[in-house]
Amino acid sequence: MQATMTPTGVLNDQMIAADCLISAKNAIKGCAMAIAEASTPEVRNTLKQHLNDAITFHEQISQYMVNKGYYHPTNVQEQLRLDLQAAQQVLSRYNQNV
């Protein structure tokens, strides 16, 4: 797992991928809400395409994370263990650089 120092701490591939996954989920929610509020069929159709793109991106980033062992959507215990381990690594690296 490669780590990169930034002004605010340590980033690694797993953290970046998790941030992308969260962003994809938020894009899906935002598009779905916008579709519900759209006033014309043209706007709805455009938003539906954006929704489909966000779903596709979510699928791609999820699969990337599963393949790398970063994400276990069907095993909550393993995911919690992994999240705790990642948090401990970040804290450890941060404390080494303070």
ABEGO torsion letter per residue (X at the ends): XBBBBBAAEBBBAAAAAAAAAAAAAAAAAAAAAAAAABABAAAAAAAAAAAAAAAAAAAAAAAAAAAAGABBAABAAAAAAAAAAAAAAAAAAAAAAX
